[in-house]
């Protein structure tokens, strides 16, 4: 396959088919940039989009700065074949891993954040809804227990009692090595339902669920909204979310998920040193690295870490959150060296970058020399044009003028 010809002639069809021929309003625009006396092609189109294919309901686990499932699907379909290994060194909620399994490829997922595996791994071993219901019914709600932290600004007293009871149940199961795939599933869903802005979450109205505000901020929100936490039934919410996640998963997909999950390698290491991954074994890397000092882990994830008994401050020390492009590039340069070791000859890296500092910094201009120095050839820059959602506008992202543009990919290849 001639990738450049394919991308140049890529046409997004209104009937949801991808073709190299036919009429379309969305024909690829081809440009180029010059770096180090080399001409690098740039392709602009609506390559991956929610219109192209509805994403699986199994992906509906909220997480800060995650990309759409259609993005990894595009590259997995284009650049790999069945049973190839696809790797994400910054796995996050597991978007790449889940999409990889659904497409019949094998998985390696790494993230130094232990919450990543908690959110991703259980979705490969989908329990029956009746089994989840039966397990929830067996979990006793304690009559009196303390949270050790004042969470009254988030939860009704009875809701908090149910959350703490569930937390203690899961903790005991794990310590006694009795946690099974049903417990892990319940843990995953509960972690995802701790706070949010609708009745589908345990908390009173707060910010969207991809981050958790600190108690002082929630007190201000409550005052502004003139609200007090109302009762939310924890078990019913977990069961409802379970049904939502599984609403369009077929029996064939469940079998494929179990098959790929059983062979999957989940690790939690610094992406610069992943000795558990064999050299020249990976066909495709798809990833979105942390972008500079944008997200403060301990603030965003303190409640999730509390529920899962994780030391948020300790994890934050390990996560790469560079304050300058120079520091970020130094870390990513070492990541690329490790990727070059594990990617096989002819393999690919699809590296998502972004425009930060209101578009003043284009990270692809810093990433390209890093990949080149590690030994990769630079194949193309791909820009997926899309209309930002209302949620994006809430966070100050409007027509790519602010925030992080999650639609820019630099494609590398190992010759």
C-alpha positions as a LaTeX table, in Angstrom:
\begin{tabular}{lrrr}
\hline
Residue & $x$ (\AA) & $y$ (\AA) & $z$ (\AA) \\
\hline
Unk1 & 0.00 & 0.00 & 0.00 \\
Unk2 & 1.25 & 3.46 & $-0.91$ \\
Unk3 & 0.25 & 5.40 & 2.20 \\
Unk4 & 0.77 & 8.82 & 0.67 \\
Unk5 & $-1.47$ & 8.01 & $-2.30$ \\
Unk6 & $-4.08$ & 6.58 & 0.02 \\
Unk7 & $-4.17$ & 9.64 & 2.27 \\
Unk8 & $-4.09$ & 12.03 & $-0.67$ \\
Unk9 & $-7.13$ & 10.35 & $-2.24$ \\
Unk10 & $-8.98$ & 9.55 & 0.99 \\
Unk11 & $-12.63$ & 10.48 & 0.64 \\
Unk12 & $-15.19$ & 10.53 & 3.43 \\
Unk13 & $-18.44$ & 9.19 & 2.00 \\
Unk14 & $-21.82$ & 10.34 & 3.29 \\
Unk15 & $-23.00$ & 6.72 & 3.51 \\
Unk16 & $-20.23$ & 6.01 & 6.06 \\
Unk17 & $-17.98$ & 4.14 & 3.62 \\
Unk18 & $-14.37$ & 5.00 & 2.98 \\
Unk19 & $-13.42$ & 4.96 & $-0.70$ \\
Unk20 & $-10.69$ & 6.26 & $-2.97$ \\
Unk21 & $-13.23$ & 7.22 & $-5.61$ \\
Unk22 & $-16.51$ & 9.08 & $-5.87$ \\
Unk23 & $-17.84$ & 12.54 & $-5.10$ \\
Unk24 & $-17.45$ & 14.04 & $-1.64$ \\
Unk25 & $-17.27$ & 17.41 & 0.04 \\
Unk26 & $-14.42$ & 16.14 & 2.21 \\
Unk27 & $-11.47$ & 15.50 & $-0.10$ \\
Unk28 & $-8.00$ & 15.48 & 1.43 \\
Unk29 & $-6.01$ & 18.70 & 1.34 \\
Unk30 & $-2.31$ & 18.08 & 0.91 \\
Unk31 & 0.33 & 20.50 & 2.18 \\
Unk32 & 3.89 & 20.17 & 3.42 \\
Unk33 & 6.36 & 21.64 & 5.88 \\
Unk34 & 10.14 & 21.88 & 5.63 \\
Unk35 & 12.20 & 20.71 & 8.60 \\
Unk36 & 15.96 & 20.14 & 8.52 \\
Unk37 & 15.89 & 20.52 & 4.74 \\
Unk38 & 13.36 & 17.69 & 4.46 \\
Unk39 & 9.90 & 18.05 & 2.98 \\
Unk40 & 7.27 & 16.45 & 5.21 \\
Unk41 & 3.78 & 15.91 & 3.77 \\
Unk42 & 0.75 & 17.06 & 5.71 \\
Unk43 & $-2.70$ & 15.60 & 5.03 \\
Unk44 & $-5.88$ & 17.31 & 6.22 \\
Unk45 & $-9.33$ & 15.71 & 6.17 \\
Unk46 & $-12.01$ & 14.22 & 8.40 \\
Unk47 & $-10.14$ & 10.95 & 8.72 \\
Unk48 & $-11.71$ & 9.81 & 11.97 \\
Unk49 & $-14.95$ & 11.21 & 13.26 \\
Unk50 & $-18.08$ & 10.26 & 15.18 \\
Unk51 & $-19.96$ & 10.36 & 11.87 \\
Unk52 & $-17.75$ & 7.69 & 10.37 \\
Unk53 & $-18.64$ & 4.92 & 12.80 \\
Unk54 & $-20.48$ & 4.95 & 16.07 \\
Unk55 & $-18.01$ & 3.98 & 18.80 \\
Unk56 & $-18.74$ & 0.98 & 20.97 \\
Unk57 & $-20.67$ & 1.66 & 24.16 \\
Unk58 & $-17.87$ & $-0.14$ & 26.03 \\
Unk59 & $-15.69$ & 2.97 & 25.61 \\
Unk60 & $-18.02$ & 5.18 & 27.65 \\
Unk61 & $-15.72$ & 5.47 & 30.63 \\
Unk62 & $-14.83$ & 9.08 & 31.29 \\
Unk63 & $-11.20$ & 10.15 & 31.52 \\
Unk64 & $-9.39$ & 13.46 & 31.17 \\
Unk65 & $-7.84$ & 14.22 & 27.76 \\
Unk66 & $-8.76$ & 10.89 & 26.14 \\
Unk67 & $-9.08$ & 10.62 & 22.36 \\
Unk68 & $-12.04$ & 9.26 & 20.42 \\
Unk69 & $-12.07$ & 5.50 & 19.72 \\
Unk70 & $-12.39$ & 6.25 & 16.00 \\
Unk71 & $-8.80$ & 7.53 & 16.01 \\
Unk72 & $-7.08$ & 4.25 & 16.97 \\
Unk73 & $-9.60$ & 2.31 & 14.86 \\
Unk74 & $-8.51$ & 4.25 & 11.77 \\
Unk75 & $-4.82$ & 3.45 & 12.23 \\
Unk76 & $-5.30$ & $-0.13$ & 13.45 \\
Unk77 & $-7.44$ & $-0.92$ & 10.40 \\
Unk78 & $-5.09$ & 0.87 & 8.02 \\
Unk79 & $-1.70$ & $-0.23$ & 9.30 \\
Unk80 & $-2.09$ & $-3.66$ & 10.93 \\
Unk81 & $-3.51$ & $-7.11$ & 10.28 \\
Unk82 & $-5.24$ & $-9.64$ & 12.52 \\
Unk83 & $-3.13$ & $-10.86$ & 15.49 \\
Unk84 & $-0.58$ & $-8.04$ & 15.17 \\
Unk85 & 0.48 & $-6.37$ & 18.44 \\
Unk86 & $-0.70$ & $-2.82$ & 19.08 \\
Unk87 & 0.86 & $-0.87$ & 21.95 \\
Unk88 & $-0.07$ & 2.29 & 23.84 \\
Unk89 & 2.66 & 3.54 & 26.22 \\
Unk90 & 0.29 & 6.12 & 27.78 \\
Unk91 & $-2.83$ & 3.99 & 27.91 \\
Unk92 & $-5.15$ & 6.22 & 29.97 \\
Unk93 & $-8.66$ & 4.79 & 30.12 \\
Unk94 & $-7.66$ & 2.07 & 27.61 \\
Unk95 & $-9.23$ & 3.41 & 24.42 \\
Unk96 & $-6.52$ & 1.96 & 22.18 \\
Unk97 & $-6.50$ & $-1.36$ & 24.05 \\
Unk98 & $-10.27$ & $-1.88$ & 23.84 \\
Unk99 & $-10.42$ & $-0.91$ & 20.17 \\
Unk100 & $-7.45$ & $-3.18$ & 19.44 \\
Unk101 & $-9.26$ & $-6.16$ & 20.95 \\
Unk102 & $-12.51$ & $-5.43$ & 19.12 \\
Unk103 & $-10.52$ & $-5.48$ & 15.86 \\
Unk104 & $-8.87$ & $-8.83$ & 16.62 \\
Unk105 & $-5.37$ & $-7.63$ & 17.37 \\
Unk106 & $-3.21$ & $-8.29$ & 20.43 \\
Unk107 & $-2.61$ & $-5.74$ & 23.15 \\
Unk108 & 0.16 & $-4.21$ & 25.18 \\
Unk109 & $-0.93$ & $-1.32$ & 27.42 \\
Unk110 & 1.28 & 0.70 & 29.72 \\
Unk111 & 0.52 & 3.58 & 32.06 \\
Unk112 & 2.39 & 4.62 & 35.16 \\
Unk113 & $-0.98$ & 5.60 & 36.62 \\
Unk114 & $-2.50$ & 2.51 & 38.32 \\
Unk115 & $-6.00$ & 3.87 & 37.69 \\
Unk116 & $-5.47$ & 3.06 & 34.01 \\
Unk117 & $-5.53$ & $-0.71$ & 34.52 \\
Unk118 & $-8.42$ & $-0.39$ & 36.99 \\
Unk119 & $-10.49$ & 1.32 & 34.27 \\
Unk120 & $-9.31$ & $-0.76$ & 31.29 \\
Unk121 & $-8.66$ & $-4.38$ & 32.26 \\
Unk122 & $-12.14$ & $-5.30$ & 33.62 \\
Unk123 & $-13.75$ & $-4.40$ & 30.28 \\
Unk124 & $-12.08$ & $-7.39$ & 28.63 \\
Unk125 & $-13.88$ & $-9.80$ & 30.94 \\
Unk126 & $-17.48$ & $-8.72$ & 30.77 \\
Unk127 & $-19.68$ & $-10.25$ & 33.46 \\
Unk128 & $-23.32$ & $-11.13$ & 33.02 \\
Unk129 & $-25.67$ & $-8.42$ & 34.25 \\
Unk130 & $-27.42$ & $-10.91$ & 36.54 \\
Unk131 & $-24.07$ & $-11.80$ & 38.10 \\
Unk132 & $-23.33$ & $-8.13$ & 38.79 \\
Unk133 & $-26.77$ & $-7.70$ & 40.33 \\
Unk134 & $-26.34$ & $-10.78$ & 42.52 \\
Unk135 & $-22.90$ & $-9.64$ & 43.72 \\
Unk136 & $-24.14$ & $-6.14$ & 44.54 \\
Unk137 & $-27.02$ & $-7.55$ & 46.56 \\
Unk138 & $-24.55$ & $-9.53$ & 48.69 \\
Unk139 & $-22.52$ & $-6.44$ & 49.63 \\
Unk140 & $-23.76$ & $-5.26$ & 53.01 \\
Unk141 & $-24.14$ & $-1.57$ & 53.75 \\
Unk142 & $-22.52$ & $-0.85$ & 57.09 \\
Unk143 & $-24.61$ & 1.00 & 59.65 \\
Unk144 & $-21.90$ & 3.33 & 60.85 \\
Unk145 & $-18.53$ & 4.10 & 59.32 \\
Unk146 & $-16.30$ & 7.11 & 58.78 \\
Unk147 & $-14.72$ & 8.26 & 55.52 \\
Unk148 & $-11.72$ & 9.82 & 57.33 \\
Unk149 & $-12.17$ & 12.74 & 54.91 \\
Unk150 & $-15.10$ & 15.14 & 54.91 \\
Unk151 & $-17.06$ & 14.32 & 51.75 \\
Unk152 & $-20.38$ & 15.79 & 52.86 \\
Unk153 & $-20.22$ & 18.47 & 50.16 \\
Unk154 & $-20.41$ & 15.70 & 47.51 \\
Unk155 & $-22.66$ & 13.01 & 48.96 \\
Unk156 & $-25.85$ & 12.48 & 50.90 \\
Unk157 & $-25.00$ & 10.73 & 54.22 \\
Unk158 & $-26.67$ & 7.47 & 53.16 \\
Unk159 & $-24.97$ & 7.54 & 49.75 \\
Unk160 & $-21.62$ & 8.07 & 51.42 \\
Unk161 & $-22.31$ & 5.14 & 53.73 \\
Unk162 & $-22.97$ & 2.94 & 50.68 \\
Unk163 & $-19.79$ & 4.16 & 48.92 \\
Unk164 & $-17.60$ & 3.49 & 51.97 \\
Unk165 & $-19.17$ & 0.07 & 52.47 \\
Unk166 & $-18.41$ & $-0.81$ & 48.86 \\
Unk167 & $-14.88$ & 0.55 & 49.20 \\
Unk168 & $-14.23$ & $-1.60$ & 52.27 \\
Unk169 & $-15.73$ & $-4.67$ & 50.60 \\
Unk170 & $-13.49$ & $-4.31$ & 47.54 \\
Unk171 & $-10.46$ & $-3.58$ & 49.69 \\
Unk172 & $-10.99$ & $-6.75$ & 51.73 \\
Unk173 & $-11.53$ & $-8.86$ & 48.62 \\
Unk174 & $-8.29$ & $-7.59$ & 47.12 \\
Unk175 & $-6.24$ & $-8.00$ & 50.31 \\
Unk176 & $-7.51$ & $-11.56$ & 50.71 \\
Unk177 & $-6.83$ & $-12.28$ & 47.02 \\
Unk178 & $-10.50$ & $-13.04$ & 46.40 \\
Unk179 & $-11.19$ & $-10.20$ & 43.94 \\
Unk180 & $-12.59$ & $-11.76$ & 40.76 \\
Unk181 & $-13.69$ & $-10.32$ & 37.40 \\
Unk182 & $-17.10$ & $-9.34$ & 38.83 \\
Unk183 & $-15.51$ & $-7.40$ & 41.69 \\
Unk184 & $-13.09$ & $-5.75$ & 39.24 \\
Unk185 & $-15.99$ & $-4.74$ & 37.02 \\
Unk186 & $-17.88$ & $-3.23$ & 39.96 \\
Unk187 & $-14.71$ & $-1.38$ & 41.04 \\
Unk188 & $-14.26$ & 0.00 & 37.52 \\
Unk189 & $-17.84$ & 1.25 & 37.25 \\
Unk190 & $-17.89$ & 2.70 & 40.77 \\
Unk191 & $-14.59$ & 4.52 & 40.15 \\
Unk192 & $-16.18$ & 6.05 & 37.07 \\
Unk193 & $-19.37$ & 7.10 & 38.89 \\
Unk194 & $-17.90$ & 8.88 & 41.92 \\
Unk195 & $-18.61$ & 12.44 & 40.77 \\
Unk196 & $-20.34$ & 14.02 & 37.81 \\
Unk197 & $-22.98$ & 16.41 & 36.58 \\
Unk198 & $-26.08$ & 14.22 & 36.25 \\
Unk199 & $-28.26$ & 11.78 & 38.22 \\
Unk200 & $-26.13$ & 8.96 & 36.84 \\
Unk201 & $-23.37$ & 9.71 & 39.38 \\
Unk202 & $-23.12$ & 9.23 & 43.12 \\
Unk203 & $-22.47$ & 12.92 & 43.81 \\
Unk204 & $-24.49$ & 16.08 & 43.74 \\
Unk205 & $-23.98$ & 18.24 & 40.62 \\
Unk206 & $-20.30$ & 19.02 & 40.05 \\
Unk207 & $-17.90$ & 19.32 & 37.11 \\
Unk208 & $-17.92$ & 16.76 & 34.28 \\
Unk209 & $-16.68$ & 13.39 & 35.53 \\
Unk210 & $-13.25$ & 13.41 & 33.89 \\
Unk211 & $-11.96$ & 15.37 & 36.88 \\
Unk212 & $-12.87$ & 15.77 & 40.54 \\
Unk213 & $-12.89$ & 19.19 & 42.16 \\
Unk214 & $-11.45$ & 19.68 & 45.61 \\
Unk215 & $-13.86$ & 20.01 & 48.58 \\
Unk216 & $-13.46$ & 23.77 & 48.88 \\
Unk217 & $-14.38$ & 24.22 & 45.22 \\
Unk218 & $-17.41$ & 21.94 & 45.59 \\
Unk219 & $-18.66$ & 24.02 & 48.52 \\
Unk220 & $-18.61$ & 27.05 & 46.23 \\
Unk221 & $-20.45$ & 25.13 & 43.51 \\
Unk222 & $-23.10$ & 24.05 & 46.02 \\
Unk223 & $-23.56$ & 27.62 & 47.17 \\
Unk224 & $-23.79$ & 28.96 & 43.64 \\
Unk225 & $-26.24$ & 26.22 & 42.60 \\
Unk226 & $-28.17$ & 26.49 & 45.89 \\
Unk227 & $-27.95$ & 22.72 & 46.26 \\
Unk228 & $-27.38$ & 20.10 & 48.91 \\
Unk229 & $-26.46$ & 16.49 & 48.12 \\
Unk230 & $-29.51$ & 14.32 & 47.55 \\
Unk231 & $-29.65$ & 10.56 & 48.03 \\
Unk232 & $-28.29$ & 8.43 & 45.18 \\
Unk233 & $-28.62$ & 4.64 & 45.25 \\
Unk234 & $-25.08$ & 3.39 & 44.63 \\
Unk235 & $-26.00$ & $-0.15$ & 43.61 \\
Unk236 & $-28.70$ & 0.97 & 41.19 \\
Unk237 & $-26.34$ & 3.46 & 39.54 \\
Unk238 & $-23.64$ & 0.78 & 39.12 \\
Unk239 & $-26.16$ & $-1.60$ & 37.59 \\
Unk240 & $-27.53$ & 1.04 & 35.22 \\
Unk241 & $-24.05$ & 2.03 & 34.06 \\
Unk242 & $-23.23$ & $-1.64$ & 33.53 \\
Unk243 & $-26.22$ & $-1.98$ & 31.24 \\
Unk244 & $-25.23$ & 1.20 & 29.39 \\
Unk245 & $-21.68$ & $-0.04$ & 28.80 \\
Unk246 & $-22.95$ & $-3.36$ & 27.45 \\
Unk247 & $-25.88$ & $-2.13$ & 25.41 \\
Unk248 & $-24.36$ & $-2.83$ & 21.98 \\
Unk249 & $-21.77$ & $-5.51$ & 22.78 \\
Unk250 & $-22.43$ & $-8.71$ & 20.85 \\
Unk251 & $-21.66$ & $-12.23$ & 22.03 \\
Unk252 & $-18.97$ & $-12.46$ & 19.34 \\
Unk253 & $-17.33$ & $-9.30$ & 20.67 \\
Unk254 & $-17.40$ & $-10.65$ & 24.22 \\
Unk255 & $-15.58$ & $-13.77$ & 23.05 \\
Unk256 & $-12.98$ & $-11.67$ & 21.19 \\
Unk257 & $-12.47$ & $-9.43$ & 24.23 \\
Unk258 & $-11.87$ & $-12.44$ & 26.49 \\
Unk259 & $-9.47$ & $-13.95$ & 23.94 \\
Unk260 & $-7.44$ & $-10.76$ & 23.57 \\
Unk261 & $-7.66$ & $-9.86$ & 27.25 \\
Unk262 & $-6.28$ & $-13.25$ & 28.21 \\
Unk263 & $-3.17$ & $-12.62$ & 26.12 \\
Unk264 & $-2.89$ & $-8.88$ & 26.84 \\
Unk265 & 0.12 & $-7.43$ & 28.61 \\
Unk266 & $-0.77$ & $-4.66$ & 31.07 \\
Unk267 & 2.18 & $-2.92$ & 32.69 \\
Unk268 & 2.61 & 0.15 & 34.86 \\
Unk269 & 6.07 & 1.54 & 34.21 \\
Unk270 & 7.86 & 4.62 & 33.00 \\
Unk271 & 7.38 & 4.57 & 29.20 \\
Unk272 & 11.12 & 5.17 & 28.80 \\
Unk273 & 11.98 & 1.77 & 30.26 \\
Unk274 & 9.56 & $-1.06$ & 29.47 \\
Unk275 & 11.87 & $-4.06$ & 29.73 \\
Unk276 & 8.90 & $-6.42$ & 29.84 \\
Unk277 & 8.19 & $-5.78$ & 26.16 \\
Unk278 & 10.18 & $-7.83$ & 23.68 \\
Unk279 & 12.35 & $-6.05$ & 21.13 \\
Unk280 & 10.97 & $-5.82$ & 17.56 \\
Unk281 & 7.58 & $-7.23$ & 18.58 \\
Unk282 & 5.13 & $-4.35$ & 18.10 \\
Unk283 & 3.45 & $-3.61$ & 14.76 \\
Unk284 & 1.82 & $-0.32$ & 15.71 \\
Unk285 & 2.11 & 2.21 & 18.52 \\
Unk286 & $-0.82$ & 4.58 & 19.01 \\
Unk287 & $-0.57$ & 7.03 & 21.85 \\
Unk288 & $-1.32$ & 10.43 & 23.27 \\
Unk289 & 1.40 & 11.52 & 25.72 \\
Unk290 & 0.90 & 13.95 & 28.61 \\
Unk291 & 1.13 & 17.49 & 27.23 \\
Unk292 & 3.33 & 19.74 & 29.34 \\
Unk293 & 1.98 & 20.90 & 32.72 \\
Unk294 & $-1.73$ & 20.97 & 31.82 \\
Unk295 & $-3.29$ & 18.41 & 34.18 \\
Unk296 & $-2.54$ & 18.14 & 37.92 \\
Unk297 & $-2.97$ & 14.48 & 38.71 \\
Unk298 & $-3.52$ & 14.68 & 42.47 \\
Unk299 & $-6.25$ & 17.32 & 42.08 \\
Unk300 & $-8.05$ & 15.57 & 39.23 \\
Unk301 & $-7.91$ & 12.07 & 40.68 \\
Unk302 & $-7.90$ & 12.45 & 44.45 \\
Unk303 & $-11.35$ & 10.90 & 44.90 \\
Unk304 & $-10.65$ & 8.01 & 42.54 \\
Unk305 & $-7.39$ & 7.37 & 44.36 \\
Unk306 & $-9.14$ & 7.57 & 47.74 \\
Unk307 & $-11.70$ & 4.99 & 46.64 \\
Unk308 & $-9.00$ & 2.65 & 45.33 \\
Unk309 & $-6.53$ & 3.27 & 48.19 \\
Unk310 & $-3.87$ & 4.76 & 45.90 \\
Unk311 & $-1.39$ & 7.40 & 47.05 \\
Unk312 & $-2.19$ & 10.21 & 44.58 \\
Unk313 & 0.79 & 12.35 & 45.58 \\
Unk314 & 3.19 & 9.45 & 45.05 \\
Unk315 & 1.77 & 8.73 & 41.59 \\
Unk316 & 1.95 & 12.40 & 40.66 \\
Unk317 & 5.69 & 12.38 & 41.33 \\
Unk318 & 6.13 & 9.60 & 38.76 \\
Unk319 & 4.00 & 11.12 & 35.99 \\
Unk320 & 5.74 & 13.20 & 33.36 \\
Unk321 & 4.24 & 16.69 & 33.60 \\
Unk322 & 6.96 & 18.97 & 32.22 \\
Unk323 & 6.61 & 22.70 & 32.59 \\
Unk324 & 8.70 & 23.53 & 29.51 \\
Unk325 & 8.88 & 22.19 & 25.96 \\
Unk326 & 12.58 & 21.51 & 26.48 \\
Unk327 & 11.94 & 19.23 & 29.48 \\
Unk328 & 9.01 & 17.56 & 27.72 \\
Unk329 & 11.12 & 16.93 & 24.63 \\
Unk330 & 13.93 & 15.44 & 26.72 \\
Unk331 & 11.53 & 12.88 & 28.21 \\
Unk332 & 9.79 & 12.11 & 24.92 \\
Unk333 & 13.15 & 11.67 & 23.21 \\
Unk334 & 13.89 & 8.78 & 25.55 \\
Unk335 & 10.37 & 7.41 & 24.98 \\
Unk336 & 11.04 & 7.34 & 21.22 \\
Unk337 & 14.31 & 5.45 & 21.77 \\
Unk338 & 12.38 & 2.79 & 23.70 \\
Unk339 & 9.67 & 2.68 & 21.02 \\
Unk340 & 12.32 & 2.14 & 18.36 \\
Unk341 & 13.57 & $-0.87$ & 20.33 \\
Unk342 & 10.18 & $-2.56$ & 20.58 \\
Unk343 & 8.70 & $-1.70$ & 17.15 \\
Unk344 & 9.44 & $-4.30$ & 14.49 \\
Unk345 & 10.89 & $-3.50$ & 11.07 \\
Unk346 & 8.14 & $-2.02$ & 8.91 \\
Unk347 & 6.14 & $-1.10$ & 12.03 \\
Unk348 & 4.47 & 2.23 & 12.73 \\
Unk349 & 4.08 & 4.89 & 15.40 \\
Unk350 & 1.02 & 7.17 & 15.36 \\
Unk351 & 1.93 & 9.87 & 17.86 \\
Unk352 & $-0.76$ & 12.35 & 18.82 \\
Unk353 & 0.46 & 15.88 & 19.43 \\
Unk354 & $-1.31$ & 19.12 & 20.13 \\
Unk355 & $-1.27$ & 22.85 & 19.86 \\
Unk356 & $-0.63$ & 24.27 & 23.32 \\
Unk357 & $-0.26$ & 27.78 & 24.67 \\
Unk358 & $-3.22$ & 28.91 & 22.52 \\
Unk359 & $-1.64$ & 27.49 & 19.39 \\
Unk360 & 1.72 & 29.21 & 19.86 \\
Unk361 & 3.45 & 25.85 & 20.31 \\
Unk362 & 2.97 & 23.12 & 17.70 \\
Unk363 & 4.34 & 19.99 & 19.27 \\
Unk364 & 4.76 & 18.16 & 15.96 \\
Unk365 & 7.66 & 20.50 & 15.23 \\
Unk366 & 9.34 & 19.21 & 18.39 \\
Unk367 & 8.27 & 15.56 & 18.03 \\
Unk368 & 9.49 & 15.08 & 14.46 \\
Unk369 & 13.21 & 15.51 & 15.25 \\
Unk370 & 12.82 & 13.28 & 18.34 \\
Unk371 & 11.46 & 10.42 & 16.26 \\
Unk372 & 14.02 & 10.98 & 13.54 \\
Unk373 & 16.92 & 10.96 & 16.01 \\
Unk374 & 15.63 & 7.68 & 17.50 \\
Unk375 & 15.84 & 6.12 & 14.01 \\
Unk376 & 12.30 & 6.37 & 12.64 \\
Unk377 & 11.45 & 7.81 & 9.24 \\
Unk378 & 8.80 & 10.53 & 9.21 \\
Unk379 & 5.98 & 9.52 & 6.91 \\
Unk380 & 3.39 & 12.27 & 7.37 \\
Unk381 & 1.53 & 14.69 & 9.58 \\
Unk382 & $-2.20$ & 14.00 & 9.65 \\
Unk383 & $-4.74$ & 16.57 & 10.80 \\
Unk384 & $-8.29$ & 15.48 & 11.42 \\
Unk385 & $-10.68$ & 18.40 & 11.08 \\
Unk386 & $-13.76$ & 18.30 & 13.27 \\
Unk387 & $-16.31$ & 20.57 & 14.83 \\
Unk388 & $-15.66$ & 20.90 & 18.56 \\
Unk389 & $-18.45$ & 19.80 & 20.87 \\
Unk390 & $-20.29$ & 21.90 & 23.41 \\
Unk391 & $-18.18$ & 20.24 & 26.10 \\
Unk392 & $-15.05$ & 21.44 & 24.35 \\
Unk393 & $-16.40$ & 24.97 & 24.28 \\
Unk394 & $-17.09$ & 24.76 & 28.00 \\
Unk395 & $-13.41$ & 24.07 & 28.55 \\
Unk396 & $-12.44$ & 27.05 & 26.41 \\
Unk397 & $-11.67$ & 25.19 & 23.19 \\
Unk398 & $-13.11$ & 26.96 & 20.19 \\
Unk399 & $-12.00$ & 26.31 & 16.60 \\
Unk400 & $-8.55$ & 25.19 & 17.76 \\
Unk401 & $-7.81$ & 28.66 & 19.15 \\
Unk402 & $-7.43$ & 27.47 & 22.75 \\
Unk403 & $-6.51$ & 24.35 & 24.67 \\
Unk404 & $-5.06$ & 21.17 & 23.24 \\
Unk405 & $-5.91$ & 20.15 & 19.69 \\
Unk406 & $-6.48$ & 16.39 & 19.89 \\
Unk407 & $-6.56$ & 15.92 & 16.13 \\
Unk408 & $-2.92$ & 16.06 & 15.05 \\
Unk409 & $-0.93$ & 12.88 & 14.43 \\
Unk410 & 2.68 & 12.45 & 13.38 \\
Unk411 & 3.21 & 9.14 & 11.59 \\
Unk412 & 6.59 & 7.44 & 11.92 \\
Unk413 & 7.85 & 4.19 & 10.39 \\
Unk414 & 10.72 & 1.89 & 11.27 \\
Unk415 & 12.56 & 1.04 & 8.06 \\
\hline
\end{tabular}
